[in-house]
């Protein structure tokens, strides 16, 4: 497991990575994990969001889910996958 910031182009496809997506103003809009960070970055870009860094890579899915949830919990209850249109302050 690696902890630290890596750009989405530095993470090999197949490695599980935890990431945040931000809007143009730098506000966190989404926290997630994926095995294909480059594809996920393109998907978020279609919403106008940017995915500039991965927080954790080369981990297992269970750990990635735990880290993702911990970040969401830290950001507060308003940050929810079902309320994506409301930015996190």
C-alpha positions, 0 to 999 in steps of 0.5 A: 500500500502506498499513501501519498499524492500521485497524479492520475496518470502515475497510477497503473491501471488495475491498482486500487486508488482512493481519490477526490474530485474537485470542481473548478473552484477547488471544492471537493465534489466526490470521493471514491475509489477505482481500479482505473483512475485515468478512466475515472478522471475522464468521467469526472471531467465530463461534469467539469470536475478535476481529479488531480491526485490519488490519496492512496494506491496499491491497496485492497478494495476493503481498505479503499472502501474504509478510507473512502468512508472515513474521508466522507465522514470527516467531510460531514453528513452533507457529503453524500453520493446521493447529494452530489450537486451540493458542494462541500464547504 
